[in-house]
């Protein structure tokens, strides 16, 4: 297996697992939603579904290119939740302040990883 294939498969599995986790630990995901967003349960479910679909799409050569763009856009869309957590650390005492701040560059690294997958996938 080539490096790109391995890194794509790893990302895809992580993304599917993260999407499924939205349904397993829904209360947590709702708790990190910025309060200004409406329909928070529905948004958590929608983002979970799209994470699973994005991960599955990355696994398939025919959809990988489009799925990688979708994953980048989805991670940009959920970035406000990570920002909210960092800005309101007293609401998330189960995490250290450092962990809350580290989520921000981690999200950027994941976006860069998905963009790298996009750049190295063939258009279908």
N, CA, C and O of each residue as an XYZ file, in Angstrom:
496
protein
N       0.847     -1.177      0.000
C       0.000      0.000      0.000
C       0.892      1.241      0.000
O       1.826      1.352      0.794
N       0.589      2.157     -0.896
C       1.351      3.397     -0.997
C       1.022      4.308      0.176
O      -0.029      4.188      0.805
N       1.948      5.224      0.454
C       1.782      6.153      1.567
C       0.467      6.928      1.463
O      -0.272      7.037      2.442
N       0.179      7.463      0.283
C      -1.052      8.236      0.101
C      -2.282      7.378      0.386
O      -3.222      7.841      1.033
N      -2.285      6.146     -0.085
C      -3.428      5.254      0.158
C      -3.590      4.969      1.650
O      -4.705      4.961      2.172
N      -2.480      4.739      2.321
C      -2.518      4.472      3.756
C      -3.051      5.682      4.525
O      -3.911      5.538      5.393
N      -2.542      6.868      4.209
C      -2.975      8.074      4.915
C      -4.438      8.406      4.617
O      -5.154      8.903      5.487
N      -4.875      8.135      3.401
C      -6.273      8.360      3.047
C      -7.165      7.381      3.791
O      -8.200      7.771      4.333
N      -6.773      6.112      3.824
C      -7.566      5.103      4.534
C      -7.643      5.422      6.024
O      -8.707      5.302      6.631
N      -6.533      5.821      6.606
C      -6.518      6.176      8.027
C      -7.452      7.352      8.303
O      -8.244      7.314      9.245
N      -7.358      8.381      7.490
C      -8.222      9.544      7.663
C      -9.683      9.137      7.506
O     -10.532      9.550      8.297
N      -9.977      8.337      6.497
C     -11.360      7.916      6.245
C     -11.936      7.148      7.432
O     -13.071      7.394      7.839
N     -11.165      6.230      7.982
C     -11.634      5.455      9.135
C     -11.848      6.364     10.340
O     -12.847      6.233     11.048
N     -10.926      7.273     10.572
C     -11.077      8.218     11.684
C     -12.317      9.085     11.503
O     -13.031      9.369     12.464
N     -12.563      9.495     10.282
C     -13.707     10.369     10.024
C     -15.028      9.618     10.184
O     -15.988     10.165     10.726
N     -15.085      8.370      9.717
C     -16.300      7.562      9.921
C     -16.528      7.359     11.416
O     -17.651      7.501     11.899
N     -15.472      7.027     12.143
C     -15.603      6.814     13.591
C     -16.075      8.089     14.285
O     -16.931      8.032     15.168
N     -15.530      9.224     13.897
C     -15.949     10.496     14.492
C     -17.418     10.769     14.184
O     -18.158     11.242     15.047
N     -17.834     10.478     12.975
C     -19.234     10.686     12.603
C     -20.173      9.794     13.398
O     -21.220     10.246     13.863
N     -19.804      8.531     13.555
C     -20.633      7.616     14.354
C     -20.681      8.055     15.813
O     -21.690      7.876     16.496
N     -19.583      8.631     16.277
C     -19.527      9.102     17.666
C     -20.543     10.218     17.928
O     -20.960     10.415     19.069
N     -20.943     10.944     16.889
C     -21.969     11.972     17.061
C     -23.275     11.359     17.572
O     -24.032     12.012     18.290
N     -23.534     10.121     17.205
C     -24.771      9.449     17.614
C     -24.596      8.696     18.927
O     -25.552      8.527     19.683
N     -23.391      8.252     19.193
C     -23.098      7.532     20.438
C     -23.023      8.501     21.611
O     -23.523      8.206     22.696
N     -22.409      9.644     21.397
C     -22.213     10.655     22.451
C     -22.866     11.980     22.056
O     -22.243     13.038     22.142
N     -24.105     11.913     21.628
C     -24.783     13.100     21.117
C     -24.827     14.237     22.136
O     -24.664     15.401     21.768
N     -25.045     13.916     23.407
C     -25.113     14.969     24.423
C     -23.835     15.799     24.467
O     -23.886     17.017     24.633
N     -22.690     15.139     24.320
C     -21.428     15.883     24.313
C     -21.379     16.855     23.136
O     -21.034     18.025     23.305
N     -21.725     16.368     21.947
C     -21.645     17.219     20.764
C     -22.629     18.384     20.839
O     -22.323     19.490     20.394
N     -23.803     18.136     21.398
C     -24.757     19.230     21.585
C     -24.180     20.247     22.573
O     -24.365     21.451     22.396
N     -23.492     19.778     23.598
C     -22.945     20.688     24.612
C     -21.851     21.597     24.070
O     -21.596     22.653     24.649
N     -21.205     21.221     22.984
C     -20.131     22.066     22.447
C     -20.616     22.990     21.342
O     -19.835     23.747     20.766
N     -21.906     22.924     21.053
C     -22.463     23.809     20.028
C     -22.550     25.231     20.573
O     -23.043     25.439     21.682
N     -22.080     26.202     19.812
C     -22.254     27.585     20.253
C     -23.745     27.874     20.442
O     -24.562     27.452     19.624
N     -24.102     28.584     21.502
C     -25.513     28.792     21.817
C     -26.300     29.561     20.756
O     -27.527     29.472     20.722
N     -25.627     30.303     19.903
C     -26.341     31.070     18.878
C     -26.849     30.207     17.729
O     -27.627     30.678     16.900
N     -26.413     28.931     17.671
C     -26.862     28.060     16.587
C     -28.205     27.421     16.942
O     -28.368     26.891     18.041
N     -29.156     27.469     16.028
C     -30.459     26.836     16.282
C     -30.407     25.339     15.990
O     -29.437     24.844     15.414
N     -31.440     24.635     16.384
C     -31.619     23.216     16.043
C     -30.342     22.417     16.291
O     -29.851     21.731     15.395
N     -29.815     22.507     17.489
C     -28.507     21.926     17.781
C     -28.481     20.404     17.644
O     -27.518     19.857     17.106
N     -29.499     19.722     18.110
C     -29.532     18.258     17.973
C     -29.520     17.884     16.494
O     -28.796     16.978     16.079
N     -30.311     18.574     15.720
C     -30.377     18.285     14.288
C     -29.041     18.571     13.606
O     -28.605     17.814     12.738
N     -28.397     19.667     14.003
C     -27.083     19.987     13.415
C     -26.037     18.945     13.783
O     -25.183     18.613     12.960
N     -26.089     18.427     15.000
C     -25.161     17.360     15.400
C     -25.417     16.118     14.556
O     -24.474     15.480     14.090
N     -26.673     15.775     14.360
C     -26.994     14.586     13.558
C     -26.567     14.784     12.104
O     -26.003     13.879     11.489
N     -26.835     15.962     11.563
C     -26.454     16.238     10.177
C     -24.936     16.176     10.017
O     -24.438     15.579      9.062
N     -24.197     16.791     10.948
C     -22.738     16.756     10.830
C     -22.217     15.333     10.995
O     -21.247     14.952     10.340
N     -22.846     14.544     11.861
C     -22.445     13.142     12.017
C     -22.661     12.352     10.737
O     -21.798     11.579     10.322
N     -23.820     12.548     10.112
C     -24.115     11.849      8.854
C     -23.103     12.251      7.789
O     -22.580     11.402      7.067
N     -22.829     13.547      7.695
C     -21.882     13.999      6.672
C     -20.450     13.555      6.964
O     -19.670     13.352      6.033
N     -20.094     13.402      8.227
C     -18.768     12.855      8.536
C     -18.674     11.407      8.081
O     -17.672     11.005      7.490
N     -19.702     10.626      8.349
C     -19.700      9.225      7.900
C     -19.654      9.169      6.379
O     -18.856      8.426      5.807
N     -20.503      9.950      5.723
C     -20.506      9.956      4.258
C     -19.171     10.418      3.690
O     -18.688      9.866      2.701
N     -18.579     11.422      4.310
C     -17.271     11.903      3.848
C     -16.205     10.837      3.985
O     -15.402     10.630      3.075
N     -16.197     10.154      5.133
C     -15.223      9.084      5.334
C     -15.399      7.953      4.340
O     -14.423      7.451      3.782
N     -16.640      7.550      4.118
C     -16.914      6.490      3.133
C     -16.528      6.971      1.738
O     -15.953      6.220      0.950
N     -16.852      8.235      1.438
C     -16.490      8.790      0.132
C     -14.996      8.811     -0.105
O     -14.543      8.636     -1.237
N     -14.223      9.023      0.950
C     -12.764      9.002      0.823
C     -12.233      7.606      0.530
O     -11.173      7.454     -0.077
N     -12.967      6.594      0.958
C     -12.531      5.212      0.746
C     -12.704      4.765     -0.699
O     -12.041      3.827     -1.143
N     -13.583      5.423     -1.428
C     -13.896      5.022     -2.800
C     -13.180      5.932     -3.792
O     -13.331      7.152     -3.751
N     -12.413      5.337     -4.666
C     -11.619      6.119     -5.625
C     -12.505      7.043     -6.466
O     -12.116      8.167     -6.786
N     -13.704      6.554     -6.821
C     -14.594      7.327     -7.683
C     -15.108      8.599     -7.008
O     -15.442      9.565     -7.695
N     -15.176      8.616     -5.696
C     -15.740      9.765     -4.977
C     -14.711     10.505     -4.123
O     -15.037     11.515     -3.499
N     -13.492     10.018     -4.091
C     -12.476     10.559     -3.180
C     -12.238     12.050     -3.379
O     -12.155     12.799     -2.406
N     -12.128     12.486     -4.627
C     -11.810     13.882     -4.913
C     -12.901     14.809     -4.363
O     -12.611     15.785     -3.671
N     -14.132     14.495     -4.678
C     -15.262     15.304     -4.212
C     -15.435     15.181     -2.695
O     -15.724     16.169     -2.019
N     -15.260     13.981     -2.168
C     -15.401     13.769     -0.722
C     -14.358     14.573      0.050
O     -14.658     15.106      1.119
N     -13.156     14.665     -0.469
C     -12.105     15.424      0.223
C     -12.491     16.894      0.339
O     -12.274     17.512      1.381
N     -13.053     17.450     -0.708
C     -13.523     18.846     -0.645
C     -14.663     18.961      0.360
O     -14.711     19.908      1.144
N     -15.581     17.995      0.336
C     -16.687     18.008      1.297
C     -16.203     17.945      2.731
O     -16.743     18.622      3.605
N     -15.185     17.131      2.974
C     -14.621     16.998      4.324
C     -13.981     18.317      4.762
O     -14.155     18.737      5.906
N     -13.252     18.965      3.872
C     -12.654     20.266      4.201
C     -13.755     21.261      4.567
O     -13.657     21.953      5.581
N     -14.788     21.334      3.756
C     -15.884     22.277      4.012
C     -16.601     21.957      5.321
O     -16.971     22.862      6.069
N     -16.796     20.671      5.594
C     -17.454     20.277      6.838
C     -16.612     20.675      8.046
O     -17.141     21.186      9.033
N     -15.309     20.443      7.970
C     -14.451     20.809      9.101
C     -14.394     22.321      9.302
O     -14.266     22.790     10.432
N     -14.486     23.075      8.230
C     -14.573     24.524      8.369
C     -15.902     24.915      9.024
O     -15.958     25.848      9.826
N     -16.958     24.197      8.674
C     -18.282     24.497      9.229
C     -18.370     24.195     10.721
O     -19.076     24.890     11.451
N     -17.662     23.167     11.181
C     -17.742     22.809     12.606
C     -16.661     23.490     13.441
O     -16.631     23.340     14.662
N     -15.781     24.232     12.790
C     -14.720     24.927     13.520
C     -15.258     25.853     14.618
O     -14.627     25.955     15.671
N     -16.386     26.525     14.419
C     -16.908     27.381     15.501
C     -17.148     26.632     16.820
O     -17.044     27.234     17.889
N     -17.461     25.350     16.764
C     -17.632     24.585     18.010
C     -16.308     24.485     18.756
O     -16.280     24.620     19.979
N     -15.219     24.251     18.047
C     -13.904     24.198     18.684
C     -13.507     25.561     19.230
O     -12.939     25.664     20.317
N     -13.805     26.590     18.479
C     -13.512     27.949     18.922
C     -14.334     28.295     20.170
O     -13.817     28.894     21.113
N     -15.602     27.916     20.167
C     -16.472     28.144     21.321
C     -15.909     27.462     22.564
O     -15.898     28.048     23.647
N     -15.448     26.242     22.409
C     -14.878     25.519     23.550
C     -13.653     26.250     24.099
O     -13.488     26.356     25.314
N     -12.805     26.748     23.221
C     -11.598     27.449     23.670
C     -11.937     28.788     24.331
O     -11.250     29.227     25.253
N     -12.985     29.417     23.857
C     -13.355     30.724     24.394
C     -14.177     30.629     25.693
O     -14.289     31.600     26.441
N     -14.743     29.450     25.942
C     -15.579     29.245     27.133
C     -15.080     28.040     27.936
O     -15.851     27.114     28.189
N     -13.805     28.033     28.341
C     -13.234     26.831     28.966
C     -13.934     26.423     30.269
O     -13.907     25.250     30.641
N     -14.554     27.370     30.955
C     -15.232     27.035     32.209
C     -16.438     26.118     31.980
O     -16.893     25.454     32.911
N     -16.947     26.076     30.774
C     -18.071     25.185     30.439
C     -17.609     23.748     30.175
O     -18.426     22.829     30.124
N     -16.317     23.566     30.010
C     -15.784     22.264     29.605
C     -14.676     21.833     30.556
O     -13.537     21.609     30.145
N     -15.024     21.723     31.816
C     -14.039     21.414     32.850
C     -13.430     20.025     32.709
O     -12.397     19.736     33.312
N     -14.067     19.159     31.911
C     -13.499     17.830     31.705
C     -12.234     17.886     30.843
O     -11.507     16.898     30.737
N     -11.976     19.042     30.229
C     -10.788     19.241     29.411
C      -9.901     20.308     30.038
O     -10.401     21.255     30.647
N      -8.612     20.162     29.896
C      -7.718     21.235     30.328
C      -7.830     22.384     29.328
O      -8.221     22.182     28.178
N      -7.492     23.560     29.767
C      -7.505     24.715     28.874
C      -6.543     24.478     27.715
O      -6.833     24.836     26.574
N      -5.401     23.874     28.015
C      -4.434     23.563     26.962
C      -5.059     22.654     25.895
O      -4.887     22.887     24.698
N      -5.775     21.629     26.330
C      -6.418     20.716     25.374
C      -7.437     21.458     24.514
O      -7.552     21.195     23.317
N      -8.166     22.372     25.116
C      -9.156     23.141     24.356
C      -8.485     24.013     23.302
O      -8.995     24.157     22.191
N      -7.346     24.592     23.650
C      -6.628     25.414     22.673
C      -5.928     24.553     21.621
O      -5.813     24.963     20.466
N      -5.468     23.384     22.003
C      -4.806     22.498     21.037
C      -5.773     21.952     19.993
O      -5.356     21.562     18.903
N      -7.065     21.924     20.324
C      -8.067     21.476     19.343
C      -8.076     22.372     18.106
O      -8.379     21.911     17.005
N      -7.745     23.649     18.285
C      -7.798     24.587     17.156
C      -6.734     24.264     16.097
O      -7.081     24.093     14.928
N      -5.447     24.176     16.471
C      -4.472     23.802     15.439
C      -4.655     22.359     14.963
O      -4.338     22.041     13.817
N      -5.161     21.491     15.831
C      -5.429     20.115     15.392
C      -6.468     20.120     14.270
O      -6.320     19.410     13.275
N      -7.512     20.918     14.437
C      -8.524     21.024     13.393
C      -7.890     21.540     12.103
O      -8.225     21.073     11.015
N      -6.980     22.498     12.223
C      -6.286     23.018     11.037
C      -5.435     21.940     10.376
O      -5.376     21.859      9.149
N      -4.780     21.117     11.177
C      -3.990     20.012     10.621
C      -4.883     19.001      9.905
O      -4.517     18.484      8.850
N      -6.050     18.721     10.478
C      -6.984     17.788      9.831
C      -7.497     18.366      8.511
O      -7.661     17.639      7.531
N      -7.748     19.665      8.492
C      -8.165     20.317      7.245
C      -7.047     20.213      6.208
O      -7.303     19.918      5.040
N      -5.815     20.453      6.635
C      -4.677     20.339      5.722
C      -4.522     18.906      5.214
O      -4.200     18.693      4.045
N      -4.751     17.926      6.087
C      -4.662     16.518      5.695
C      -5.721     16.204      4.632
O      -5.420     15.555      3.630
N      -6.939     16.657      4.844
C      -8.001     16.425      3.862
C      -7.689     17.140      2.553
O      -7.972     16.611      1.478
N      -7.111     18.332      2.628
C      -6.731     19.064      1.415
C      -5.624     18.321      0.668
O      -5.615     18.277     -0.562
N      -4.699     17.743      1.417
C      -3.627     16.941      0.815
C      -4.222     15.738      0.080
O      -3.787     15.399     -1.020
N      -5.222     15.097      0.695
C      -5.897     13.972      0.037
C      -6.542     14.461     -1.257
O      -6.447     13.798     -2.290
N      -7.191     15.608     -1.202
C      -7.819     16.191     -2.387
C      -6.787     16.411     -3.494
O      -7.010     16.048     -4.649
N      -5.678     16.999     -3.129
C      -4.647     17.305     -4.133
C      -4.037     16.051     -4.748
O      -3.559     16.092     -5.881
N      -4.047     14.948     -4.023
C      -3.432     13.730     -4.508
C      -4.441     12.717     -5.030
O      -4.087     11.574     -5.320
N      -5.683     13.130     -5.149
C      -6.689     12.228     -5.715
C      -6.988     12.657     -7.150
O      -6.845     13.823     -7.520
N      -7.397     11.698     -7.918
C      -7.738     11.989     -9.313
C      -9.179     12.434     -9.389
O     -10.044     11.924     -8.677
N      -9.425     13.399    -10.268
C     -10.800     13.813    -10.488
C     -11.532     12.707    -11.220
O     -11.000     12.094    -12.145
N     -12.758     12.462    -10.793
C     -13.566     11.413    -11.461
C     -14.422     12.018    -12.539
O     -15.167     11.303    -13.209
